[in-house]
Amino acid sequence: MTLVLARIVAPQADTRMKLMEMNSAPAPMRNSVLAYRISELGPLIGVGRSTIYRLIGEGRLRAMKIGHRTVVCGESVRRFLAELPAATCRSYQR
């Protein structure tokens, strides 16, 4: 099995580009990232490093070690995001 790691260099622009690529790709390609480095995952889902480690500690994200590097299983990221409650906003009245 080959491990695919997403590479993001500049957090802001490259993250947006990666999300656009993932959204416009065919369904099999969208789920092709098997693992994310901690430094890549934060900007991708909009949280900080400490939040990712907390989610790993709580068992909400599944992490693995590859040498000294910690990576988060892509499937656990997709499952975590799918289980989040829908955002609600109050209607704006003038």
matplotlib code that plots the C-alpha trace (Angstrom):
import matplotlib.pyplot as plt

x = [0.0, 1.3, 0.8, -0.3, 0.5, -1.0, 1.6, 0.6, 3.4, 1.7, -1.3, -3.7, -3.5, -2.4, -5.1, -7.8, -6.4, -6.2, -9.8, -10.9, -9.0, -10.6, -14.0, -13.7, -12.1, -14.1, -15.4, -12.6, -9.9, -11.5, -11.0, -7.5, -5.5, -4.8, -3.1, -2.4, 0.6, -0.5, 0.9, -1.2, -4.4, -4.8, -5.1, -7.1, -10.0, -9.4, -8.1, -4.7, -2.2, -3.2, -6.8, -5.8, -3.7, -6.7, -9.0, -6.5, -6.3, -10.1, -10.2, -12.1, -9.2, -7.0, -3.3, -0.4, 3.4, 5.6, 9.1, 9.0, 6.2, 2.6, 0.0, -3.8, -5.8, -7.7, -10.7, -10.9, -10.8, -13.7, -15.7, -15.0, -16.1, -19.2, -20.3, -20.1, -23.5, -24.7, -24.1, -27.1, -27.3, -30.0, -31.9, -30.9, -33.8, -33.7]
y = [0.0, 3.5, 6.3, 9.6, 12.7, 16.0, 18.8, 22.3, 25.0, 28.3, 27.8, 30.4, 30.3, 26.7, 25.4, 27.1, 25.7, 22.2, 22.4, 23.6, 20.7, 18.2, 19.6, 19.6, 16.1, 13.0, 11.1, 8.6, 11.3, 13.3, 10.5, 9.6, 11.4, 8.6, 10.7, 14.4, 15.8, 17.8, 21.0, 20.4, 19.4, 22.5, 25.0, 22.6, 22.3, 25.7, 24.7, 25.0, 22.3, 22.0, 21.4, 18.6, 17.0, 17.4, 15.7, 12.9, 12.6, 12.4, 9.7, 11.8, 11.7, 8.6, 9.3, 7.1, 7.4, 7.2, 7.3, 10.4, 12.1, 12.0, 11.7, 11.7, 9.1, 10.8, 8.6, 9.7, 13.4, 12.8, 10.9, 13.7, 16.4, 14.4, 14.0, 17.7, 19.4, 21.7, 25.4, 27.5, 31.3, 33.7, 35.5, 39.1, 41.5, 45.2]
z = [0.0, -0.9, 1.6, 0.1, 2.1, 1.1, 0.8, 1.6, 1.6, 2.1, 4.4, 3.0, -0.8, -1.2, 1.2, -0.7, -3.9, -2.5, -1.3, -4.8, -6.4, -4.0, -4.6, -8.4, -8.6, -9.3, -6.2, -6.1, -6.2, -3.4, -0.9, -2.1, 0.6, 3.1, 5.8, 6.7, 8.6, 11.7, 10.1, 6.9, 8.6, 10.8, 7.9, 5.9, 8.5, 10.1, 13.6, 15.3, 16.2, 19.8, 18.8, 16.5, 19.3, 21.6, 19.1, 18.8, 22.6, 22.8, 20.1, 17.6, 15.1, 14.5, 14.4, 13.4, 13.5, 10.4, 11.8, 14.0, 12.1, 13.4, 10.6, 10.9, 9.0, 6.1, 6.7, 10.3, 9.2, 6.8, 9.4, 12.0, 9.6, 8.6, 12.3, 13.1, 13.6, 10.9, 11.4, 12.1, 11.9, 13.0, 10.3, 9.8, 10.1, 9.2]

ax = plt.figure().add_subplot(projection="3d")
ax.plot(x, y, z, "-o")
ax.set_aspect("equal")
plt.show()
